[in-house]
Amino acid sequence: MGPLQGLRVVEMAGLGPAPFAGMMLSDLGADVIRIDRKAKGAGDGFDAVKRANFVDRGRRSVAIDLKREAGVALALQLIAASDAVIEGFRPGVMERLGLGPDVCLAANPKLVYGRVTGWGQTGPLAATVGHDINYIALTGALHAIGAGETPSPPLNLVGDFGGGAMMLAFGVLCALWESQRSGKGQVVDAAMTDGASLLMAMIYGFKANGAWRDARASNLLDGGAPFYGAYACSDGKCVAIGPLEPQFFSAFVEGLGLDAADLGDRWDPRNWSAWRAAIGAAFSTRPRDEWARVFAGSDACVTPILDMSEAPDHPHNTARATFVRGPHGPEPQPAPRFSRTPGEIAHPPAQPGADSEAILSERGFSAARIAELKAAGAI
């Protein structure tokens, strides 16, 4: 049903951003086949019902021995019959497997070859290992996040998923759009350092205008301003506040019972300590959910900070069915939403190699040929 229905994608099994991009494409209707590495006992002990890796949902799996010539040839055949391939290995790995861009584009000149890495395919750090925290460290993003002497890692949302997976999915779709006119494919080089830097465009603009300091928790949107941040309530739970605009701030101070005239100009950083103390003292007098009721329906920009056990049950999230209840608990639904062609979770994570025969049969392989590949150990 999704808007990408009819799009064929091959995903090389891996970790982090490439699987997340594969999930996004699958959620929105693409037929994404994951090529898993075939190993001794591939699939043994893997229970798709018990495994709650939501990022692996929606794709079917074919397990191929890429150390065998027949396996590489088979993988190339599947890639060549697809619109796009996505991979998240370190630079040079796909080339050493015999499945690099030159080989795949020669087999299908319209193919979009999507690659996501931390540092990119080129540059002095391209071959260096790392993780999300290392990649965003070089972008300015990590330095700006946190309130203490050292930055706080923002989970792996900024590098792996925002700067990596989403940029890969966006880049692949852009290249597919262009290939419809040119008839030519191309390589998409999605580097998490590039993507995370792009996510910082507005903040770099603030800095260029002299409106941002390279000191954590000293700016408008990094927790420095007392009217944009989090506060603890009497029960130890927290609320988030963000009444930036004057009319929203008026509703905020009214609901909190403060007199703004007593605390000075809120935009003057010299008054921020007084404002922070007053706001903190007020919130500490009641539990979080009581404050949520006080500000319910107002324009004060105050919301309860929910943990992952609470968030799926919030009335707004339940009204929009933002989460679906599965055997392992709440699972985020596909996003964004479409009025005519909604996305959907096609099925739970597939056992590696569970769909090998079905996939090959769909792709035109005869039963005899599939049997040959099994006998040869290629699948």
Buried (B, 14 or more C-beta within 10 A) or exposed (E): EBBBEEBBBBBBBBEBBBBBBBBBBBBBBBBBBBBBBBEEEBBEEBEBEEBBEBBBBBBBBBBBBBEBEBBBEBBBBBBBBBBBBBBBBBBEBBEEBBBBBEBBBEBBEBBBBBBBBBBBBEEEBBEEEBBBBBBBBBBBBBBBBBBEEEBEBBEBBBBBBBBBBBBBBBBBBEBBEBBEEEEEBBBBBBBBBBBBBEBBEEBBEBBEEEEBBEEBBBBBBBBBBBBBBEBBBEEEBBBBBBBBEEEBBBBBBEBBEBEBEEBEEBEEBEBBEBBBEBBBEBBEEBBBEEBBEBBEEBBBBBBBBBEEEEBBEBEEBEEEEBBBEBEEEBBBBBEEEEEEEBBBBBEBBBBBBBBBBEBBBEBEBEEEEBEBBEEBEBB
